[in-house]
Amino acid sequence: MTQKKGTTLLLILSVTLFFLASFVVTTVRAPAGPSYTLGASPTVLNEEEGNVIITFTITGGTANTAYTFRFTMTKPGGTGQAYVDESFPTDATGGYIQVLTYPNNTQTWNPITGTVRTDLPGNYTVTVVETAPKSVTTGFPSATFRVTSVLNVRLITPIQGSTIQRETTAYFTATVDDVNGQTVKDAQVSVSLPTGGQLALTPTTPSGTYSGSYRVQRSDSLGLWNISATAYSPSPSTTNNFGTYSVQVTVSPSLLVVSSLSTYNQYGTPTGDFSPGNTLYASFTIAYPTGGYLTTGSFNVHVEDPSGTSTTTLSSIYDPTRNLFYTPSGFQVSTSDTAGSWELVFPAQSLNDSYGNTGPTTTITYRFVVHQQQNQVIINPFYYVIAALAIGGSLGTTVFLKRFNSTTGPFDDLFKLTGGEMQPPTTLMIVSDSGAGSTTMALQLLYRDLSRGKFCGLLSYDAFPAEVSRKMRDMGWDIAEYLKTGQLNILDCYSALAGVEGSPIRDPTDFTEVSIQVTRMIESAKGPMTILFDSVTPIFN
């Protein structure tokens, strides 16, 4: 019995010791070593554009222990190296996350060789080793990132394939992004010009947008214009990041515009009416649609008769004193030229400056009238008697006319008597009964000469000047503009006869005083002048 108890006790003790030995081994088994991770973000970036974020993680290290690690950056092809030491304590779990940046970091990177910059394209490699509390150089990860010099440039305007006319403004808008699609705000951007030069664009909104404008010159090359937008960054460097983008547009000619086309006679008087013996001259300007005038070259203007046949061509030159083109050799009207409406003609696209700009877009015409003398007719002997009386009355070449056939055209009977239109010097006296219309006819003759560009004077003995103007205006002959320009002068002789004080002529019957005023009128006129004396009746009453 005692022996059995002893055996049982020994067995229980042995089993107990066996289980105790198994638990100790499991608990004190040496733990695994710490693990590490190393990453770089972004994985690609442009030269000299911002920092790379390097993230280092330790897990499973000794809890609450200060560690020191050395990070080494190697540039592409070993062209440079730098290091930085980072110290930090692990937490209660033996872990920690350390963030550092390259090339700018809180702890400065120490160069070993080369520069501490992202100034070269290629792969950059960062490695790490432990230097404290003990030196460990194996089992650590590495990380890489890539640096590129490529920029993404886009030219928003002008649009590919568009047409830009000379003398108009081309507007440029470009955007610049880095390799990660982020806007580049510090780029140096320019576009190529037709002349071969470069136009710098300026930053605008939104961020990463650059703009500028260029006025296409009238001398810039016609046809295709390859616009290349070029960007460098960071400004002002042109050795780091680079990008380009191109569009093609077409440069079209500017349009030449003919304006101020007019005619004048051999006396320099603007007029649109010409008779045999008159010489017609033309003047005009040639402008660009957006401003500025053509001041060089020689251009032809065609003279066409009423049938549309070109009878002659006048060549023009530029007059810098008058700022216009004129025809130094005029067109002399002869008796063989057809009476009626003639035209000066610039055919469409007949003009071309020295740069290939053309115009006008449509045919430009200017109408003028050629008058011919009426055929000679047999004059009623009654009028010879009147003419004889005029000569006998010491009126020189004065002609007295009393009545005209009202069924004929204006002045037809008059011109039959005079053998055609009157040429200077001529004196004409119109005599009629009171109220028969002699003043009206005289004023109509006066207005006819005014409309033909002739200078005229009126010695008004029978009405105030304002009353004369009103009367002519009521009959459709507005002389206000002629008075304003000085083409017509009215000498007020009626005010003194009516007893108005301060009249310009003190004594209208003093022909010395009147002749002085008339002489001044004639001297101020350019060429022959028509003088109307209306009427002589108040002088002798």
Secondary structure, 3 states (H helix, E strand, C coil): CHHHHHHHHHHHHHHHHHHHHHHHHHHCCCCCCCEEEEEEECCEEECCCCCEEEEEEEECCCCCCEEEEEEEEECHHHCCEEEEEEEEECCCCCCEEEEEEECCCCCCCEEEECCCCCCCCEEEEEEEEEEECCCECCCCCEEEEEEECECEEEEEECCCCCEEECCCEEEEEEEEECCCCCECCCCEEEEECCCCCEEECEEECCCCEEEEEEECCCCCCCEEEEEEEEEEECCCCCCCEEEEEEEEEEEECCECEEEEEEEECCCCCECCEECCCCEEEEEEEEECCCCCECCCCCCEEEEECCCCCEEEEEECEEECCCCEEECCCCEECCCCCCCEEEEEEECCCCEECCCCCEECCCCEEEEEEECCCCCCCCCCHHHHHHHHHHHHCCCCCCCEECCCCCCCCCCHHHHHHHCCCCCCCCCCEECCCCCCCHHHHHHHHHHHHHHCCCEEEEEECCCCHHHHHHHHHHCCCCCHHHHHHCCEEEEECHHHHCCCCCCCCCCCCCHHHHHHHHHHHHHHCCCCEEEEEECCHHHHC
